């Protein structure tokens, strides 16, 4: 990167008259520095890319500051440094960058780096949410729902979950459905709950898939349908949801929407037990009495394969 050249200013008036000053080279703009950073990154010149990003951030680029926050938070070609991540996120957030504000809120919410502060998390989630960021809206709604950093307020939770849900956020859709299902902050409405669970479930949200299955099994807001309920339980169970795993085991044990199959029921009960379900532990023990040692071993082998394939559930949401 070229150095900035400055014009020489002579001290003597006579020299000024004889030697006109040269124009200084203009400093690279933040936009130019961002372009340089991208080129350096693609070329594998990571220290240069980071240096360019720092100069761009110092020149006023919120995007550069946000990217630096991501780099230091995730340790991308640098050592993890959550303090620096927070510093850069804050710089971008002060320029109203919603992604940076949401991620700064996430650091405060989780306490990553040892500085948990729900009040600060609420502040930054709120700033990002008010700019229309649906992940921040979902996180803000969760703060109101749990009463973290702010007084619990189900009505405001409904408001912000609805704002994010209408933008297609599956976590907000599921949580909004839950509030309608239980009448929290809004009049109970099973049909509306089912609507939002279905919206989220078709996007692959595991909790929504399980909630859909419960609605279908129970006939809440929709016609009772064991076949469809078992299908949704299975979708959620394969994503690692222990409640769905236990409920799917019950469907197999009693033949609801699926053939009766004690070995299959045991496999799901045992898997739910491994994932922390105490009720499933009782169920697995009960049904194991009907099986041979070979059947139990095979069922456990199958369950462990399911456990290994299941994705990890997310917590508060943030930009990658």
C-alpha positions in Angstrom: 0.0 0.0 0.0 1.5 3.4 -1.0 2.6 5.7 1.8 0.9 9.0 2.1 3.1 11.8 0.8 2.7 15.3 2.3 3.6 18.6 0.7 6.7 20.3 2.0 6.1 23.7 3.4 9.1 25.9 3.4 9.7 28.1 6.4 11.2 31.0 4.5 9.0 33.4 2.6 11.5 33.7 -0.2 11.6 30.0 -0.8 7.8 29.9 -0.8 7.8 32.4 -3.6 10.4 30.5 -5.6 9.2 26.9 -5.0 5.5 26.1 -5.3 4.3 23.4 -2.9 3.3 20.0 -4.3 -0.2 18.6 -3.7 -0.3 15.9 -1.1 -1.3 12.3 -2.0 -4.8 11.7 -0.9 -5.2 9.0 1.8 -7.0 5.9 0.5 -10.7 6.0 1.2 -12.5 3.5 3.4 -14.0 2.0 0.2 -10.6 1.6 -1.4 -9.3 0.0 1.8 -12.2 -2.4 1.9 -11.4 -3.4 -1.7 -7.7 -3.9 -0.8 -8.7 -6.0 2.2 -10.9 -8.3 0.1 -8.1 -8.8 -2.5 -5.6 -9.5 0.3 -7.9 -12.0 2.0 -8.7 -13.8 -1.3 -4.9 -14.0 -1.9 -4.4 -15.5 1.5 -2.6 -12.4 2.8 -4.5 -12.4 6.1 -2.3 -10.0 8.1 -2.5 -7.4 5.3 -6.2 -7.9 5.0 -6.7 -7.3 8.7 -4.5 -4.3 8.6 -6.5 -2.9 5.7 -9.7 -3.5 7.6 -8.4 -1.7 10.6 -7.5 1.3 8.5 -10.9 1.2 6.8 -12.6 1.1 10.2 -10.5 4.0 11.4 -11.5 5.9 8.3 -15.2 5.4 9.3 -16.3 2.1 7.7 -18.9 0.4 9.9 -18.6 -2.7 7.7 -14.9 -3.0 8.3 -15.4 -2.6 12.1 -18.1 -5.3 12.0 -15.9 -7.7 10.0 -13.0 -7.1 12.5 -15.4 -8.0 15.3 -16.3 -11.3 13.5 -12.6 -12.1 12.9 -11.6 -11.6 16.5 -14.6 -13.3 18.0 -14.2 -16.4 15.9 -10.4 -16.4 15.8 -10.2 -16.2 12.0 -6.4 -16.1 11.3 -5.9 -14.4 14.6 -6.1 -15.5 18.2 -9.5 -15.4 19.8 -9.9 -12.0 21.5 -13.4 -11.3 22.7 -12.4 -7.9 24.1 -11.3 -6.7 20.7 -14.3 -8.3 19.1 -16.6 -6.3 21.4 -14.5 -3.2 20.8 -15.0 -3.5 17.0 -18.6 -4.5 17.2 -19.2 -1.5 19.5 -17.5 0.9 17.0 -19.8 -0.4 14.2 -22.9 -0.5 16.4 -22.4 3.2 17.3 -22.6 3.8 13.6 -26.0 2.0 13.6 -24.8 -1.2 12.0 -27.5 -3.7 13.0 -25.4 -6.9 12.6 -22.7 -5.5 14.9 -25.3 -4.3 17.5 -26.9 -7.8 17.5 -23.5 -9.5 17.8 -22.4 -7.2 20.6 -25.7 -7.9 22.4 -25.0 -11.6 21.9 -21.5 -11.3 23.6 -23.1 -9.5 26.6 -26.0 -12.0 26.7 -23.8 -15.1 26.7 -21.0 -13.7 28.7 -18.5 -15.0 26.2 -15.2 -13.5 27.3 -16.4 -13.2 30.9 -18.6 -10.1 30.7 -22.2 -11.2 30.9 -24.5 -8.2 31.2 -28.2 -8.6 30.4 -28.9 -4.8 30.5 -26.2 -4.2 27.9 -27.5 -7.1 25.8 -31.0 -5.7 25.9 -29.7 -2.3 24.9 -27.9 -3.5 21.8 -30.6 -6.1 20.8 -33.1 -3.3 21.0 -31.1 -1.0 18.7 -30.7 -3.6 16.1 -34.3 -4.8 16.4 -35.6 -1.3 15.9 -33.6 -1.1 12.6 -35.6 -4.2 11.4 -33.0 -7.0 12.0 -35.2 -10.1 12.5 -32.5 -12.0 14.5 -32.2 -9.1 17.0 -36.0 -8.8 17.1 -36.1 -12.5 18.1 -33.4 -12.0 20.7 -35.2 -8.9 22.1 -38.4 -10.8 22.3 -36.6 -13.5 24.3 -35.4 -10.8 26.7 -38.9 -9.7 27.3 -40.2 -13.2 27.6 -37.6 -14.3 30.2 -37.3 -10.9 31.9 -33.6 -10.6 31.4 -32.2 -7.1 31.3 -35.8 -5.7 31.4 -39.0 -6.4 33.3 -40.9 -9.5 31.9 -43.5 -8.4 29.5 -45.3 -11.1 27.4 -47.1 -8.5 25.3 -43.9 -7.0 24.1 -42.5 -10.5 23.6 -45.4 -11.1 21.3 -44.8 -7.8 19.5 -41.2 -8.5 18.7 -41.6 -12.2 17.9 -44.4 -11.2 15.5 -42.1 -8.6 13.8 -39.4 -11.3 13.2 -41.9 -14.0 12.4 -43.4 -12.0 9.6 -39.9 -11.7 8.1 -39.7 -15.5 8.1 -37.5 -16.1 11.1 -38.3 -19.7 12.1 -37.3 -19.3 15.8 -39.6 -16.3 16.2 -42.4 -18.2 14.4 -42.1 -21.1 16.8 -42.0 -18.9 19.9 -44.9 -16.8 18.7 -46.8 -20.0 18.2 -46.0 -21.1 21.7 -47.3 -17.8 23.1 -50.6 -18.2 21.2 -50.8 -21.9 22.4 -50.5 -20.9 26.0 -52.2 -17.5 25.9 -49.2 -15.5 27.1 -49.4 -11.9 26.2 -52.2 -12.7 23.8 -55.5 -14.5 23.7 -55.1 -18.2 23.4 -55.7 -19.4 19.9 -54.7 -22.9 18.9 -55.3 -22.3 15.2 -53.0 -19.4 15.1 -50.5 -21.4 17.2 -50.7 -24.2 14.7 -50.2 -21.7 11.8 -46.9 -20.4 13.2 -45.7 -23.8 14.3 -46.3 -25.0 10.7 -44.5 -22.0 9.2 -41.4 -22.7 11.4 -41.6 -26.5 11.1 -41.5 -26.5 7.3 -38.3 -24.5 7.6 -36.8 -27.3 9.7 -37.1 -25.7 13.2 -37.0 -28.8 15.5 -39.0 -27.3 18.4 -41.7 -26.2 16.0 -41.8 -29.7 14.5 -42.4 -31.2 17.9 -45.0 -28.6 18.8 -46.8 -29.3 15.5 -46.8 -33.0 16.4 -48.3 -32.3 19.8 -51.1 -30.3 18.2 -51.8 -33.0 15.7 -51.7 -35.8 18.3 -54.0 -33.9 20.6 -56.3 -32.4 18.0 -55.6 -28.8 19.1 -56.4 -26.2 16.5 -56.4 -29.0 13.8 -58.0 -32.3 13.1 -56.4 -35.1 15.2 -54.0 -37.1 12.9 -51.6 -39.7 14.5 -50.0 -40.4 11.2 -48.9 -36.9 10.5 -48.1 -36.4 14.2 -45.7 -39.3 14.1 -44.0 -37.9 11.0 -43.4 -34.5 12.7 -42.2 -36.2 15.8 -39.7 -38.1 13.8 -38.4 -34.9 12.0 -37.8 -33.3 15.4 -36.4 -36.4 17.0 -33.8 -36.8 14.2 -32.6 -33.3 15.1 -31.9 -34.3 18.6 -35.0 -33.1 20.5 -35.4 -35.4 23.5 -39.1 -34.6 24.1 -39.8 -35.5 20.5 -37.7 -38.7 20.8 -39.7 -39.8 23.8 -43.0 -39.0 22.2 -42.0 -40.9 19.1 -41.1 -43.8 21.3 -44.7 -43.7 22.7 -46.1 -43.6 19.2 -44.2 -46.9 18.4 -45.1 -48.4 21.8 -48.8 -47.9 21.4 -49.0 -48.0 17.6 -50.3 -44.5 17.0 -49.7 -43.5 13.4 -47.0 -46.2 13.1 -46.9 -50.0 13.6 -46.4 -51.2 17.1 -42.7 -51.9 17.5 -41.3 -52.4 21.0 -37.7 -52.4 19.8 -38.2 -49.2 17.9 -39.9 -47.7 20.9 -37.0 -48.7 23.1 -34.5 -47.2 20.7 -36.2 -43.8 20.9 -36.8 -43.9 24.6 -33.2 -44.9 25.3 -31.9 -42.1 23.0 -34.2 -39.5 24.8 -32.7 -40.8 28.1 -29.2 -40.2 26.8 -30.2 -36.7 25.9 -31.4 -36.0 29.5 -35.1 -37.1 29.6 -35.8 -38.7 33.0 -39.2 -39.8 32.0 -37.8 -41.6 29.0 -35.4 -43.4 31.3 -38.5 -44.9 33.1 -40.1 -45.8 29.7 -36.9 -47.4 28.4 -36.6 -49.6 31.6 -40.2 -50.6 31.3 -40.1 -51.7 27.7 -36.7 -53.3 27.9 -38.4 -56.1 29.9 -40.0 -57.2 26.6 -36.8 -57.4 24.6 -33.9 -59.8 24.3 -30.4 -58.6 25.1 -29.6 -58.8 21.3 -32.6 -56.5 20.6 -31.6 -54.1 23.3 -28.0 -53.9 22.0 -29.2 -53.3 18.4 -31.6 -50.7 19.5 -28.9 -48.8 21.4 -26.5 -49.0 18.5 -29.2 -47.5 16.3 -29.9 -44.8 18.9 -26.2 -43.8 19.1 -26.0 -43.5 15.4 -29.0 -41.1 15.5 -27.3 -39.1 18.3 -24.2 -38.7 16.3 -26.1 -37.5 13.3 -28.2 -34.9 15.1 -27.3 -31.2 14.7 -26.6 -29.0 17.7 -29.5 -26.7 18.8 -28.8 -22.9 18.6 -29.1 -20.5 21.4 -29.4 -16.8 21.0 -29.0 -15.8 17.4 -26.3 -13.9 15.8 -24.8 -13.3 12.4 -22.0 -15.7 11.4 
